[in-house]
Amino acid sequence: MNAKELRDQTPDQLREKLIDLKKEAFNLRFQQATGAMENTARMREVRRNVARVKTVLNEKAAAAASEA
């Protein structure tokens, strides 16, 4: 997932994506705690994807506020 793909999505789609990523991060934390995690790099990837989605949402909100 890159920022260009995210910018093409609507804010509602981005919010859904954010919810999904947060659920995945939650599940990965439990896997790490129980020792069942196989791909530890996935936690970093998910955390950064959450940051990307939040950044794009904030950009869209700022653009909407400046237009109004």
PyMOL Python script that loads the backbone (N, CA, C, O; Angstrom):
from pymol import cmd

cmd.read_pdbstr("""\
ATOM      1  N   MET A   1       0.854  -1.161   0.000  1.00  0.00           N
ATOM      2  CA  MET A   1       0.000   0.000   0.000  1.00  0.00           C
ATOM      3  C   MET A   1       0.908   1.234   0.000  1.00  0.00           C
ATOM      4  O   MET A   1       1.851   1.337   0.784  1.00  0.00           O
ATOM      5  N   ASN A   2       0.591   2.166  -0.905  1.00  0.00           N
ATOM      6  CA  ASN A   2       1.339   3.413  -0.888  1.00  0.00           C
ATOM      7  C   ASN A   2       0.377   4.591  -0.808  1.00  0.00           C
ATOM      8  O   ASN A   2      -0.834   4.431  -0.960  1.00  0.00           O
ATOM      9  N   ALA A   3       0.928   5.770  -0.569  1.00  0.00           N
ATOM     10  CA  ALA A   3       0.105   6.947  -0.347  1.00  0.00           C
ATOM     11  C   ALA A   3      -0.707   7.306  -1.586  1.00  0.00           C
ATOM     12  O   ALA A   3      -1.824   7.810  -1.466  1.00  0.00           O
ATOM     13  N   LYS A   4      -0.164   7.055  -2.772  1.00  0.00           N
ATOM     14  CA  LYS A   4      -0.881   7.388  -4.002  1.00  0.00           C
ATOM     15  C   LYS A   4      -2.185   6.589  -4.097  1.00  0.00           C
ATOM     16  O   LYS A   4      -3.226   7.133  -4.468  1.00  0.00           O
ATOM     17  N   GLU A   5      -2.124   5.318  -3.767  1.00  0.00           N
ATOM     18  CA  GLU A   5      -3.324   4.475  -3.776  1.00  0.00           C
ATOM     19  C   GLU A   5      -4.340   4.985  -2.755  1.00  0.00           C
ATOM     20  O   GLU A   5      -5.543   4.996  -3.015  1.00  0.00           O
ATOM     21  N   LEU A   6      -3.849   5.403  -1.606  1.00  0.00           N
ATOM     22  CA  LEU A   6      -4.743   5.861  -0.544  1.00  0.00           C
ATOM     23  C   LEU A   6      -5.424   7.173  -0.909  1.00  0.00           C
ATOM     24  O   LEU A   6      -6.589   7.387  -0.573  1.00  0.00           O
ATOM     25  N   ARG A   7      -4.703   8.042  -1.591  1.00  0.00           N
ATOM     26  CA  ARG A   7      -5.283   9.344  -1.957  1.00  0.00           C
ATOM     27  C   ARG A   7      -6.427   9.201  -2.955  1.00  0.00           C
ATOM     28  O   ARG A   7      -7.273  10.090  -3.055  1.00  0.00           O
ATOM     29  N   ASP A   8      -6.463   8.097  -3.692  1.00  0.00           N
ATOM     30  CA  ASP A   8      -7.534   7.853  -4.651  1.00  0.00           C
ATOM     31  C   ASP A   8      -8.816   7.364  -3.983  1.00  0.00           C
ATOM     32  O   ASP A   8      -9.871   7.338  -4.618  1.00  0.00           O
ATOM     33  N   GLN A   9      -8.737   6.975  -2.705  1.00  0.00           N
ATOM     34  CA  GLN A   9      -9.899   6.431  -2.007  1.00  0.00           C
ATOM     35  C   GLN A   9     -10.673   7.545  -1.309  1.00  0.00           C
ATOM     36  O   GLN A   9     -10.140   8.619  -1.030  1.00  0.00           O
ATOM     37  N   THR A  10     -11.944   7.259  -1.036  1.00  0.00           N
ATOM     38  CA  THR A  10     -12.789   8.227  -0.332  1.00  0.00           C
ATOM     39  C   THR A  10     -12.479   8.176   1.165  1.00  0.00           C
ATOM     40  O   THR A  10     -11.923   7.189   1.647  1.00  0.00           O
ATOM     41  N   PRO A  11     -12.833   9.228   1.901  1.00  0.00           N
ATOM     42  CA  PRO A  11     -12.602   9.208   3.353  1.00  0.00           C
ATOM     43  C   PRO A  11     -13.279   8.029   4.062  1.00  0.00           C
ATOM     44  O   PRO A  11     -12.728   7.480   5.016  1.00  0.00           O
ATOM     45  N   ASP A  12     -14.466   7.642   3.599  1.00  0.00           N
ATOM     46  CA  ASP A  12     -15.144   6.495   4.224  1.00  0.00           C
ATOM     47  C   ASP A  12     -14.348   5.211   4.002  1.00  0.00           C
ATOM     48  O   ASP A  12     -14.226   4.391   4.912  1.00  0.00           O
ATOM     49  N   GLN A  13     -13.811   5.036   2.808  1.00  0.00           N
ATOM     50  CA  GLN A  13     -12.997   3.855   2.528  1.00  0.00           C
ATOM     51  C   GLN A  13     -11.735   3.864   3.388  1.00  0.00           C
ATOM     52  O   GLN A  13     -11.294   2.823   3.875  1.00  0.00           O
ATOM     53  N   LEU A  14     -11.164   5.049   3.568  1.00  0.00           N
ATOM     54  CA  LEU A  14      -9.955   5.156   4.388  1.00  0.00           C
ATOM     55  C   LEU A  14     -10.247   4.829   5.845  1.00  0.00           C
ATOM     56  O   LEU A  14      -9.434   4.192   6.514  1.00  0.00           O
ATOM     57  N   ARG A  15     -11.401   5.261   6.340  1.00  0.00           N
ATOM     58  CA  ARG A  15     -11.765   4.945   7.728  1.00  0.00           C
ATOM     59  C   ARG A  15     -11.943   3.437   7.917  1.00  0.00           C
ATOM     60  O   ARG A  15     -11.531   2.882   8.935  1.00  0.00           O
ATOM     61  N   GLU A  16     -12.556   2.779   6.935  1.00  0.00           N
ATOM     62  CA  GLU A  16     -12.714   1.317   6.986  1.00  0.00           C
ATOM     63  C   GLU A  16     -11.346   0.639   6.982  1.00  0.00           C
ATOM     64  O   GLU A  16     -11.113  -0.314   7.725  1.00  0.00           O
ATOM     65  N   LYS A  17     -10.452   1.136   6.142  1.00  0.00           N
ATOM     66  CA  LYS A  17      -9.098   0.583   6.051  1.00  0.00           C
ATOM     67  C   LYS A  17      -8.381   0.759   7.386  1.00  0.00           C
ATOM     68  O   LYS A  17      -7.664  -0.136   7.834  1.00  0.00           O
ATOM     69  N   LEU A  18      -8.575   1.914   8.020  1.00  0.00           N
ATOM     70  CA  LEU A  18      -7.948   2.191   9.305  1.00  0.00           C
ATOM     71  C   LEU A  18      -8.453   1.226  10.378  1.00  0.00           C
ATOM     72  O   LEU A  18      -7.668   0.724  11.183  1.00  0.00           O
ATOM     73  N   ILE A  19      -9.742   0.972  10.389  1.00  0.00           N
ATOM     74  CA  ILE A  19     -10.321   0.027  11.351  1.00  0.00           C
ATOM     75  C   ILE A  19      -9.737  -1.364  11.140  1.00  0.00           C
ATOM     76  O   ILE A  19      -9.369  -2.042  12.100  1.00  0.00           O
ATOM     77  N   ASP A  20      -9.652  -1.788   9.875  1.00  0.00           N
ATOM     78  CA  ASP A  20      -9.099  -3.112   9.571  1.00  0.00           C
ATOM     79  C   ASP A  20      -7.639  -3.217  10.019  1.00  0.00           C
ATOM     80  O   ASP A  20      -7.228  -4.231  10.584  1.00  0.00           O
ATOM     81  N   LEU A  21      -6.866  -2.170   9.764  1.00  0.00           N
ATOM     82  CA  LEU A  21      -5.452  -2.190  10.142  1.00  0.00           C
ATOM     83  C   LEU A  21      -5.281  -2.215  11.655  1.00  0.00           C
ATOM     84  O   LEU A  21      -4.391  -2.894  12.167  1.00  0.00           O
ATOM     85  N   LYS A  22      -6.122  -1.483  12.370  1.00  0.00           N
ATOM     86  CA  LYS A  22      -6.024  -1.485  13.830  1.00  0.00           C
ATOM     87  C   LYS A  22      -6.393  -2.848  14.399  1.00  0.00           C
ATOM     88  O   LYS A  22      -5.787  -3.300  15.370  1.00  0.00           O
ATOM     89  N   LYS A  23      -7.391  -3.511  13.796  1.00  0.00           N
ATOM     90  CA  LYS A  23      -7.742  -4.866  14.234  1.00  0.00           C
ATOM     91  C   LYS A  23      -6.580  -5.824  13.988  1.00  0.00           C
ATOM     92  O   LYS A  23      -6.270  -6.673  14.823  1.00  0.00           O
ATOM     93  N   GLU A  24      -5.947  -5.672  12.829  1.00  0.00           N
ATOM     94  CA  GLU A  24      -4.810  -6.535  12.512  1.00  0.00           C
ATOM     95  C   GLU A  24      -3.662  -6.294  13.491  1.00  0.00           C
ATOM     96  O   GLU A  24      -3.022  -7.243  13.943  1.00  0.00           O
ATOM     97  N   ALA A  25      -3.403  -5.037  13.815  1.00  0.00           N
ATOM     98  CA  ALA A  25      -2.338  -4.717  14.764  1.00  0.00           C
ATOM     99  C   ALA A  25      -2.638  -5.326  16.134  1.00  0.00           C
ATOM    100  O   ALA A  25      -1.741  -5.840  16.803  1.00  0.00           O
ATOM    101  N   PHE A  26      -3.893  -5.263  16.539  1.00  0.00           N
ATOM    102  CA  PHE A  26      -4.304  -5.859  17.811  1.00  0.00           C
ATOM    103  C   PHE A  26      -4.031  -7.364  17.816  1.00  0.00           C
ATOM    104  O   PHE A  26      -3.472  -7.901  18.772  1.00  0.00           O
ATOM    105  N   ASN A  27      -4.432  -8.031  16.740  1.00  0.00           N
ATOM    106  CA  ASN A  27      -4.212  -9.476  16.637  1.00  0.00           C
ATOM    107  C   ASN A  27      -2.726  -9.817  16.613  1.00  0.00           C
ATOM    108  O   ASN A  27      -2.307 -10.820  17.190  1.00  0.00           O
ATOM    109  N   LEU A  28      -1.932  -8.989  15.948  1.00  0.00           N
ATOM    110  CA  LEU A  28      -0.497  -9.242  15.892  1.00  0.00           C
ATOM    111  C   LEU A  28       0.149  -9.084  17.271  1.00  0.00           C
ATOM    112  O   LEU A  28       1.071  -9.824  17.612  1.00  0.00           O
ATOM    113  N   ARG A  29      -0.332  -8.125  18.062  1.00  0.00           N
ATOM    114  CA  ARG A  29       0.199  -7.962  19.417  1.00  0.00           C
ATOM    115  C   ARG A  29      -0.086  -9.198  20.263  1.00  0.00           C
ATOM    116  O   ARG A  29       0.755  -9.622  21.055  1.00  0.00           O
ATOM    117  N   PHE A  30      -1.271  -9.772  20.091  1.00  0.00           N
ATOM    118  CA  PHE A  30      -1.590 -10.992  20.835  1.00  0.00           C
ATOM    119  C   PHE A  30      -0.728 -12.157  20.371  1.00  0.00           C
ATOM    120  O   PHE A  30      -0.267 -12.955  21.187  1.00  0.00           O
ATOM    121  N   GLN A  31      -0.511 -12.257  19.073  1.00  0.00           N
ATOM    122  CA  GLN A  31       0.351 -13.318  18.557  1.00  0.00           C
ATOM    123  C   GLN A  31       1.764 -13.184  19.103  1.00  0.00           C
ATOM    124  O   GLN A  31       2.404 -14.180  19.442  1.00  0.00           O
ATOM    125  N   GLN A  32       2.247 -11.950  19.185  1.00  0.00           N
ATOM    126  CA  GLN A  32       3.588 -11.742  19.708  1.00  0.00           C
ATOM    127  C   GLN A  32       3.664 -12.128  21.183  1.00  0.00           C
ATOM    128  O   GLN A  32       4.646 -12.727  21.622  1.00  0.00           O
ATOM    129  N   ALA A  33       2.642 -11.788  21.934  1.00  0.00           N
ATOM    130  CA  ALA A  33       2.629 -12.083  23.367  1.00  0.00           C
ATOM    131  C   ALA A  33       2.580 -13.577  23.629  1.00  0.00           C
ATOM    132  O   ALA A  33       3.159 -14.055  24.604  1.00  0.00           O
ATOM    133  N   THR A  34       1.892 -14.320  22.767  1.00  0.00           N
ATOM    134  CA  THR A  34       1.777 -15.762  22.969  1.00  0.00           C
ATOM    135  C   THR A  34       2.886 -16.540  22.276  1.00  0.00           C
ATOM    136  O   THR A  34       2.982 -17.758  22.425  1.00  0.00           O
ATOM    137  N   GLY A  35       3.722 -15.840  21.520  1.00  0.00           N
ATOM    138  CA  GLY A  35       4.826 -16.509  20.836  1.00  0.00           C
ATOM    139  C   GLY A  35       4.416 -17.186  19.553  1.00  0.00           C
ATOM    140  O   GLY A  35       5.175 -17.993  19.016  1.00  0.00           O
ATOM    141  N   ALA A  36       3.235 -16.882  19.044  1.00  0.00           N
ATOM    142  CA  ALA A  36       2.745 -17.534  17.837  1.00  0.00           C
ATOM    143  C   ALA A  36       3.076 -16.741  16.563  1.00  0.00           C
ATOM    144  O   ALA A  36       2.732 -17.164  15.460  1.00  0.00           O
ATOM    145  N   MET A  37       3.733 -15.608  16.718  1.00  0.00           N
ATOM    146  CA  MET A  37       3.994 -14.751  15.567  1.00  0.00           C
ATOM    147  C   MET A  37       5.133 -15.312  14.721  1.00  0.00           C
ATOM    148  O   MET A  37       6.201 -15.653  15.230  1.00  0.00           O
ATOM    149  N   GLU A  38       4.876 -15.400  13.409  1.00  0.00           N
ATOM    150  CA  GLU A  38       5.889 -15.919  12.500  1.00  0.00           C
ATOM    151  C   GLU A  38       6.637 -14.787  11.798  1.00  0.00           C
ATOM    152  O   GLU A  38       7.858 -14.836  11.652  1.00  0.00           O
ATOM    153  N   ASN A  39       5.887 -13.759  11.360  1.00  0.00           N
ATOM    154  CA  ASN A  39       6.492 -12.671  10.603  1.00  0.00           C
ATOM    155  C   ASN A  39       6.489 -11.404  11.460  1.00  0.00           C
ATOM    156  O   ASN A  39       5.502 -10.668  11.484  1.00  0.00           O
ATOM    157  N   THR A  40       7.584 -11.155  12.153  1.00  0.00           N
ATOM    158  CA  THR A  40       7.634 -10.011  13.058  1.00  0.00           C
ATOM    159  C   THR A  40       7.672  -8.687  12.307  1.00  0.00           C
ATOM    160  O   THR A  40       7.292  -7.658  12.866  1.00  0.00           O
ATOM    161  N   ALA A  41       8.116  -8.687  11.074  1.00  0.00           N
ATOM    162  CA  ALA A  41       8.177  -7.453  10.286  1.00  0.00           C
ATOM    163  C   ALA A  41       6.783  -6.953   9.939  1.00  0.00           C
ATOM    164  O   ALA A  41       6.608  -5.780   9.609  1.00  0.00           O
ATOM    165  N   ARG A  42       5.805  -7.820  10.010  1.00  0.00           N
ATOM    166  CA  ARG A  42       4.431  -7.425   9.681  1.00  0.00           C
ATOM    167  C   ARG A  42       3.916  -6.365  10.665  1.00  0.00           C
ATOM    168  O   ARG A  42       3.143  -5.491  10.272  1.00  0.00           O
ATOM    169  N   MET A  43       4.329  -6.428  11.925  1.00  0.00           N
ATOM    170  CA  MET A  43       3.893  -5.423  12.902  1.00  0.00           C
ATOM    171  C   MET A  43       4.338  -4.032  12.475  1.00  0.00           C
ATOM    172  O   MET A  43       3.561  -3.079  12.530  1.00  0.00           O
ATOM    173  N   ARG A  44       5.574  -3.923  12.056  1.00  0.00           N
ATOM    174  CA  ARG A  44       6.110  -2.638  11.604  1.00  0.00           C
ATOM    175  C   ARG A  44       5.369  -2.139  10.374  1.00  0.00           C
ATOM    176  O   ARG A  44       5.044  -0.956  10.268  1.00  0.00           O
ATOM    177  N   GLU A  45       5.108  -3.050   9.449  1.00  0.00           N
ATOM    178  CA  GLU A  45       4.405  -2.706   8.220  1.00  0.00           C
ATOM    179  C   GLU A  45       2.991  -2.195   8.514  1.00  0.00           C
ATOM    180  O   GLU A  45       2.553  -1.198   7.941  1.00  0.00           O
ATOM    181  N   VAL A  46       2.294  -2.876   9.397  1.00  0.00           N
ATOM    182  CA  VAL A  46       0.928  -2.473   9.752  1.00  0.00           C
ATOM    183  C   VAL A  46       0.934  -1.125  10.457  1.00  0.00           C
ATOM    184  O   VAL A  46       0.091  -0.271  10.182  1.00  0.00           O
ATOM    185  N   ARG A  47       1.882  -0.936  11.361  1.00  0.00           N
ATOM    186  CA  ARG A  47       1.972   0.334  12.091  1.00  0.00           C
ATOM    187  C   ARG A  47       2.215   1.498  11.122  1.00  0.00           C
ATOM    188  O   ARG A  47       1.631   2.571  11.276  1.00  0.00           O
ATOM    189  N   ARG A  48       3.053   1.285  10.151  1.00  0.00           N
ATOM    190  CA  ARG A  48       3.332   2.340   9.168  1.00  0.00           C
ATOM    191  C   ARG A  48       2.157   2.571   8.232  1.00  0.00           C
ATOM    192  O   ARG A  48       1.910   3.700   7.806  1.00  0.00           O
ATOM    193  N   ASN A  49       1.434   1.510   7.911  1.00  0.00           N
ATOM    194  CA  ASN A  49       0.242   1.672   7.074  1.00  0.00           C
ATOM    195  C   ASN A  49      -0.833   2.470   7.811  1.00  0.00           C
ATOM    196  O   ASN A  49      -1.538   3.276   7.203  1.00  0.00           O
ATOM    197  N   VAL A  50      -0.956   2.248   9.114  1.00  0.00           N
ATOM    198  CA  VAL A  50      -1.901   3.032   9.914  1.00  0.00           C
ATOM    199  C   VAL A  50      -1.512   4.507   9.839  1.00  0.00           C
ATOM    200  O   VAL A  50      -2.374   5.370   9.675  1.00  0.00           O
ATOM    201  N   ALA A  51      -0.239   4.792   9.957  1.00  0.00           N
ATOM    202  CA  ALA A  51       0.233   6.174   9.895  1.00  0.00           C
ATOM    203  C   ALA A  51      -0.050   6.777   8.514  1.00  0.00           C
ATOM    204  O   ALA A  51      -0.430   7.943   8.414  1.00  0.00           O
ATOM    205  N   ARG A  52       0.134   5.992   7.457  1.00  0.00           N
ATOM    206  CA  ARG A  52      -0.146   6.486   6.105  1.00  0.00           C
ATOM    207  C   ARG A  52      -1.624   6.851   5.943  1.00  0.00           C
ATOM    208  O   ARG A  52      -1.962   7.905   5.404  1.00  0.00           O
ATOM    209  N   VAL A  53      -2.490   5.966   6.418  1.00  0.00           N
ATOM    210  CA  VAL A  53      -3.930   6.207   6.293  1.00  0.00           C
ATOM    211  C   VAL A  53      -4.321   7.450   7.078  1.00  0.00           C
ATOM    212  O   VAL A  53      -5.086   8.280   6.586  1.00  0.00           O
ATOM    213  N   LYS A  54      -3.804   7.586   8.292  1.00  0.00           N
ATOM    214  CA  LYS A  54      -4.122   8.763   9.102  1.00  0.00           C
ATOM    215  C   LYS A  54      -3.618  10.037   8.439  1.00  0.00           C
ATOM    216  O   LYS A  54      -4.295  11.065   8.473  1.00  0.00           O
ATOM    217  N   THR A  55      -2.447   9.976   7.844  1.00  0.00           N
ATOM    218  CA  THR A  55      -1.894  11.150   7.164  1.00  0.00           C
ATOM    219  C   THR A  55      -2.768  11.574   6.005  1.00  0.00           C
ATOM    220  O   THR A  55      -3.055  12.760   5.845  1.00  0.00           O
ATOM    221  N   VAL A  56      -3.195  10.622   5.196  1.00  0.00           N
ATOM    222  CA  VAL A  56      -4.034  10.946   4.039  1.00  0.00           C
ATOM    223  C   VAL A  56      -5.390  11.476   4.504  1.00  0.00           C
ATOM    224  O   VAL A  56      -5.922  12.412   3.907  1.00  0.00           O
ATOM    225  N   LEU A  57      -5.955  10.890   5.563  1.00  0.00           N
ATOM    226  CA  LEU A  57      -7.224  11.394   6.096  1.00  0.00           C
ATOM    227  C   LEU A  57      -7.084  12.846   6.573  1.00  0.00           C
ATOM    228  O   LEU A  57      -7.966  13.671   6.336  1.00  0.00           O
ATOM    229  N   ASN A  58      -5.985  13.144   7.237  1.00  0.00           N
ATOM    230  CA  ASN A  58      -5.759  14.513   7.705  1.00  0.00           C
ATOM    231  C   ASN A  58      -5.560  15.468   6.532  1.00  0.00           C
ATOM    232  O   ASN A  58      -6.020  16.609   6.580  1.00  0.00           O
ATOM    233  N   GLU A  59      -4.882  15.015   5.482  1.00  0.00           N
ATOM    234  CA  GLU A  59      -4.702  15.850   4.293  1.00  0.00           C
ATOM    235  C   GLU A  59      -6.050  16.163   3.658  1.00  0.00           C
ATOM    236  O   GLU A  59      -6.315  17.298   3.262  1.00  0.00           O
ATOM    237  N   LYS A  60      -6.894  15.146   3.567  1.00  0.00           N
ATOM    238  CA  LYS A  60      -8.207  15.355   2.968  1.00  0.00           C
ATOM    239  C   LYS A  60      -9.057  16.286   3.832  1.00  0.00           C
ATOM    240  O   LYS A  60      -9.784  17.124   3.300  1.00  0.00           O
ATOM    241  N   ALA A  61      -8.976  16.152   5.143  1.00  0.00           N
ATOM    242  CA  ALA A  61      -9.742  17.024   6.038  1.00  0.00           C
ATOM    243  C   ALA A  61      -9.245  18.463   5.934  1.00  0.00           C
ATOM    244  O   ALA A  61     -10.044  19.399   5.944  1.00  0.00           O
ATOM    245  N   ALA A  62      -7.952  18.639   5.837  1.00  0.00           N
ATOM    246  CA  ALA A  62      -7.391  19.987   5.717  1.00  0.00           C
ATOM    247  C   ALA A  62      -7.793  20.614   4.386  1.00  0.00           C
ATOM    248  O   ALA A  62      -8.093  21.806   4.324  1.00  0.00           O
ATOM    249  N   ALA A  63      -7.797  19.813   3.324  1.00  0.00           N
ATOM    250  CA  ALA A  63      -8.195  20.324   2.015  1.00  0.00           C
ATOM    251  C   ALA A  63      -9.666  20.719   2.016  1.00  0.00           C
ATOM    252  O   ALA A  63     -10.035  21.741   1.437  1.00  0.00           O
ATOM    253  N   ALA A  64     -10.498  19.924   2.655  1.00  0.00           N
ATOM    254  CA  ALA A  64     -11.923  20.223   2.728  1.00  0.00           C
ATOM    255  C   ALA A  64     -12.173  21.483   3.558  1.00  0.00           C
ATOM    256  O   ALA A  64     -13.051  22.283   3.236  1.00  0.00           O
ATOM    257  N   ALA A  65     -11.397  21.650   4.622  1.00  0.00           N
ATOM    258  CA  ALA A  65     -11.574  22.824   5.479  1.00  0.00           C
ATOM    259  C   ALA A  65     -11.125  24.100   4.778  1.00  0.00           C
ATOM    260  O   ALA A  65     -11.718  25.161   4.971  1.00  0.00           O
ATOM    261  N   SER A  66     -10.087  23.995   3.971  1.00  0.00           N
ATOM    262  CA  SER A  66      -9.587  25.191   3.279  1.00  0.00           C
ATOM    263  C   SER A  66     -10.509  25.592   2.126  1.00  0.00           C
ATOM    264  O   SER A  66     -10.565  26.764   1.754  1.00  0.00           O
ATOM    265  N   GLU A  67     -11.225  24.628   1.565  1.00  0.00           N
ATOM    266  CA  GLU A  67     -12.169  24.920   0.480  1.00  0.00           C
ATOM    267  C   GLU A  67     -13.425  25.601   1.008  1.00  0.00           C
ATOM    268  O   GLU A  67     -14.013  26.443   0.329  1.00  0.00           O
ATOM    269  N   ALA A  68     -13.831  25.238   2.205  1.00  0.00           N
ATOM    270  CA  ALA A  68     -15.083  25.767   2.772  1.00  0.00           C
ATOM    271  C   ALA A  68     -14.955  27.195   3.257  1.00  0.00           C
ATOM    272  O   ALA A  68     -15.924  27.768   3.756  1.00  0.00           O
TER     273      ALA A  68
END
""", "prot")
cmd.dss("prot")
cmd.show_as("cartoon", "prot")
cmd.util.cbc("prot")
cmd.orient("prot")
